[in-house]
Amino acid sequence: IKPFENVIRTTLRNFNVDEQFIWLAAIESGGKSNAESEKGASGLWQLTSNTSEHYGCKERSDIGCSTKAAAKYLSKLLTDFDEDKWSAIVGYNMGGTNYRKHRKPTSEAKHLANTVTCLMREHPYVYSD
């Protein structure tokens, strides 16, 4: 994550998303811009191709592009879920529409949301300037 801090920090701030959401990228991809999941998500933010393209990014391994797409998506999810970070993270993992429809998080989504919100609260990410 360190090499991408400035891009992440600036982009999240530009979309009014808490900079601590950097933990989401750190956990989702291990901080690797070329990470790929078994389910087809890829890049630092582990976006699916549909979500990435919906938010204007065709190249998920591009840090600037994928961070902007993730920030737009997180901003929408935070609005949709009344600024509840835990629900926004669950929606990010499951797909916002899917979570809104069923309101039952998967065990994977719950674990991710619990981990990220705990890190945000207990171990705030300190940027190196």
C-alpha positions in Angstrom: 0.0 0.0 0.0 2.8 2.4 0.8 3.7 3.2 -2.8 0.1 4.1 -3.6 -0.7 6.2 -0.4 -0.7 9.6 -2.0 -3.0 8.5 -4.9 -5.4 6.7 -2.5 -5.5 9.4 0.1 -6.1 12.2 -2.4 -8.7 10.3 -4.4 -10.7 9.1 -1.3 -10.6 12.7 0.0 -11.8 14.1 -3.4 -14.9 11.8 -3.1 -15.6 12.6 0.5 -14.7 9.0 1.6 -12.8 8.5 4.9 -9.1 8.0 4.1 -9.2 5.0 6.5 -10.9 3.0 3.7 -7.3 2.4 2.6 -7.6 -0.6 4.9 -10.2 -2.1 2.6 -7.6 -2.1 -0.3 -5.0 -3.5 2.1 -7.2 -6.4 3.2 -8.9 -7.1 -0.2 -5.7 -7.3 -2.2 -2.9 -7.5 0.3 -1.8 -4.2 -1.1 -1.0 -5.7 -4.5 -2.2 -3.9 -7.7 -2.1 -7.1 -9.7 -4.1 -9.3 -7.2 -6.8 -11.5 -8.6 -9.5 -13.4 -6.8 -11.1 -16.7 -7.7 -14.4 -14.9 -8.3 -12.9 -12.6 -11.0 -12.3 -9.5 -9.0 -8.9 -7.9 -9.5 -6.6 -5.0 -8.8 -5.8 -3.2 -5.6 -9.4 -2.7 -4.8 -10.6 -6.1 -6.0 -13.3 -4.7 -8.3 -15.2 -6.8 -10.7 -15.1 -5.8 -14.3 -18.7 -4.7 -14.3 -18.3 -2.5 -11.2 -15.1 -1.1 -12.4 -16.5 -0.2 -15.9 -19.7 1.2 -14.3 -17.6 3.6 -12.4 -15.4 4.6 -15.4 -12.4 2.3 -15.1 -11.4 -0.2 -17.8 -8.1 -1.1 -16.4 -8.4 -2.5 -12.8 -4.6 -2.8 -12.4 -4.2 1.0 -12.9 -4.0 2.4 -9.4 -5.4 5.9 -10.2 -8.3 4.6 -12.3 -9.2 1.8 -9.9 -9.0 4.0 -6.8 -11.2 6.5 -8.4 -13.8 3.8 -9.3 -13.6 2.4 -5.8 -14.0 5.8 -4.2 -17.1 6.6 -6.4 -18.5 3.2 -5.5 -17.8 3.6 -1.7 -19.3 7.1 -1.8 -22.5 5.8 -3.3 -22.6 2.9 -0.8 -22.1 5.2 2.1 -24.9 7.4 0.9 -27.2 4.4 0.3 -26.4 3.0 3.8 -26.7 6.3 5.7 -22.9 6.6 6.2 -22.7 3.2 7.9 -19.2 2.1 7.1 -19.8 -1.6 8.1 -22.8 -1.8 5.7 -20.9 0.0 3.0 -18.1 -2.6 3.2 -20.6 -5.5 3.1 -22.2 -3.9 0.1 -18.8 -3.4 -1.5 -18.0 -7.1 -1.0 -21.4 -8.6 -2.0 -22.5 -5.9 -4.4 -24.6 -3.1 -3.2 -27.8 -4.1 -4.9 -27.5 -7.7 -3.7 -27.0 -6.6 -0.1 -29.8 -4.0 -0.2 -32.2 -6.7 -1.6 -31.4 -9.4 0.9 -29.9 -7.6 3.9 -28.2 -10.8 4.9 -24.4 -10.5 4.6 -22.4 -13.5 3.6 -19.8 -14.8 6.2 -17.0 -13.5 3.9 -18.6 -10.0 3.7 -19.2 -10.0 7.5 -15.6 -11.0 8.2 -14.2 -8.3 5.8 -16.5 -5.6 7.3 -15.6 -6.6 10.8 -11.8 -6.7 10.0 -11.8 -3.4 8.2 -13.9 -1.4 10.6 -11.8 -2.8 13.5 -8.6 -1.7 11.8 -10.1 1.8 11.1 -11.1 2.2 14.7 -8.2 0.5 16.6 -5.3 1.0 14.2 -5.9 4.1 12.2 -3.7 4.1 9.1 -0.9 6.6 9.4 0.3 8.0 6.1 3.9 8.6 5.5 4.4 12.2 4.2 
